[in-house]
Amino acid sequence: MMTQKVETDVCPKCGSILGEIVTTQTGKKLQRCSKSHWNADTRRNEGCNFVKWLEVEPEKLDEKCPKCGSPLLLVVTRSGKKMKKCSTNTWDPQTRQASGCDYVEWINGTTESLDEKCPECGNPLVLFTTSSGKKMKKCSTNGWDKVARKATGCTFIQWLQ
């Protein structure tokens, strides 16, 4: 996780000063009460449980939109998913309408071939890195049927640390 300094804010629950801004592995930013801390072993916040989630500012990329030629932005959604979108695309909350170029490319992850065989079916394994940076070895025949909403092919997966 990355941290950065911020102007002093006060916790609305206990009146203490809020801590540093922290960036999670998924790219989200948050600020906890200084009277609390995250326990990685129990995966829980200990002490005052106030957490202030901050909006992640879009990052300008050195890429051009394939539709209109404008610069692309890297955007992290509220749920932590990442996408590239055209910088001319805007949203009007009053009219609930989008305007500008509609180009969007979701960032899902990367796949690299490995010189290993699947222990279940014997097909080649691949190294898959999620968009949040988590890595797994999985069978190259492994897939997902969006319509039936179920796994296809060999289901071997080994998460790496």
C-alpha positions in Angstrom: 0.0 0.0 0.0 1.1 3.5 -0.7 0.5 6.5 1.7 0.6 10.2 1.3 0.2 13.3 3.5 -3.1 15.2 3.5 -4.5 18.2 5.3 -5.8 17.4 8.8 -9.4 16.2 9.0 -11.3 15.1 12.1 -13.1 11.8 12.6 -16.8 12.3 12.8 -17.2 9.3 15.2 -14.6 10.0 17.9 -13.2 13.4 17.1 -9.6 12.2 16.6 -7.4 13.3 13.7 -7.7 11.2 10.5 -4.6 9.2 9.4 -2.7 9.3 6.2 -4.3 8.5 2.8 -3.7 4.9 1.8 -3.9 3.4 -1.6 -5.1 -0.2 -1.7 -3.9 -2.9 -4.1 -6.9 -2.3 -6.3 -6.1 1.4 -6.6 -8.8 2.7 -4.3 -7.9 5.4 -1.8 -9.0 5.6 1.8 -8.3 7.5 5.1 -8.9 5.9 8.5 -9.3 7.4 11.9 -5.9 7.7 13.6 -7.3 5.7 16.6 -7.6 2.6 14.4 -5.4 0.3 12.3 -5.9 -2.5 9.8 -5.0 -6.0 11.1 -3.9 -8.0 8.1 -4.1 -11.3 10.1 -7.7 -10.9 11.1 -8.6 -8.8 8.0 -10.4 -6.3 10.3 -10.1 -2.7 11.3 -9.2 -2.4 15.0 -10.1 0.6 17.2 -12.4 3.3 15.8 -14.0 1.9 12.7 -14.4 5.1 10.6 -13.1 4.9 7.1 -13.3 7.7 4.6 -13.2 6.5 1.0 -11.8 9.0 -1.5 -12.5 9.3 -5.2 -9.5 8.2 -7.3 -8.7 10.9 -9.9 -8.4 9.6 -13.5 -4.8 9.3 -14.8 -4.0 10.7 -18.2 -2.3 8.1 -20.4 0.2 8.6 -23.3 -2.3 6.8 -25.6 -4.8 8.2 -28.1 -8.4 7.2 -28.5 -8.8 4.9 -31.5 -12.2 6.5 -32.3 -11.4 10.2 -32.1 -7.7 10.7 -31.4 -8.2 12.4 -28.0 -6.0 11.4 -25.0 -7.1 8.3 -23.0 -7.7 8.3 -19.3 -7.1 5.4 -16.8 -10.2 5.3 -14.5 -10.8 3.3 -11.4 -14.5 2.6 -10.7 -16.1 2.7 -7.3 -15.9 -1.1 -7.2 -12.1 -1.1 -8.0 -12.3 -2.1 -11.7 -10.0 -0.4 -14.1 -10.8 0.9 -17.6 -9.3 3.1 -20.3 -11.8 5.7 -21.6 -11.7 8.7 -23.9 -11.0 12.0 -22.2 -13.9 13.6 -24.1 -16.5 11.3 -22.5 -18.5 13.1 -19.7 -21.5 12.2 -17.6 -24.2 14.8 -16.7 -25.8 13.7 -13.4 -28.9 16.0 -13.9 -29.9 14.6 -17.3 -28.3 11.2 -16.6 -26.8 11.3 -20.1 -23.3 10.6 -21.4 -21.8 12.9 -24.0 -18.6 13.0 -26.1 -16.7 9.9 -27.5 -18.0 6.6 -26.1 -14.7 4.6 -26.3 -14.1 2.4 -23.3 -11.7 -0.5 -22.9 -11.9 -2.6 -19.6 -8.6 -3.8 -18.2 -9.0 -7.4 -17.1 -5.5 -8.8 -16.6 -2.6 -10.4 -18.5 -1.8 -14.0 -19.4 1.7 -15.5 -20.0 2.5 -19.0 -21.1 4.4 -21.3 -18.8 6.6 -24.4 -19.5 4.5 -26.5 -17.1 1.7 -29.0 -17.6 -1.6 -29.0 -15.8 -1.6 -31.7 -13.0 -5.3 -32.5 -13.7 -5.5 -32.7 -17.6 -1.9 -32.4 -18.9 -2.5 -29.2 -21.0 -0.1 -26.3 -20.7 -0.4 -23.9 -17.7 -0.5 -20.1 -18.0 0.3 -17.4 -15.5 -2.6 -15.0 -15.1 -2.1 -11.6 -13.4 -5.4 -9.9 -12.4 -5.9 -6.1 -12.9 -5.2 -5.7 -9.2 -1.9 -7.5 -9.4 -2.8 -10.9 -7.9 -1.2 -13.9 -9.7 -2.4 -17.4 -10.3 -1.3 -20.5 -12.3 -4.3 -21.9 -14.2 -4.9 -24.4 -17.0 -4.9 -22.9 -20.5 -8.3 -24.6 -21.2 -9.8 -22.7 -18.2 -12.5 -20.2 -19.2 -15.8 -18.6 -18.3 -19.1 -18.9 -20.1 -20.8 -15.5 -19.6 -24.2 -16.6 -20.8 -24.4 -19.8 -18.6 -22.4 -18.1 -15.9 -20.1 -21.1 -15.2 -16.6 -22.2 -15.6 -15.6 -24.1 -18.8 -12.7 -26.4 -19.5 -10.3 -27.6 -16.8 -10.9 -26.0 -13.5 -7.3 -26.2 -12.1 -6.2 -22.9 -10.4 -3.3 -22.3 -8.0 -3.1 -18.8 -6.5 0.5 -17.5 -5.9 1.7 -15.2 -3.2 
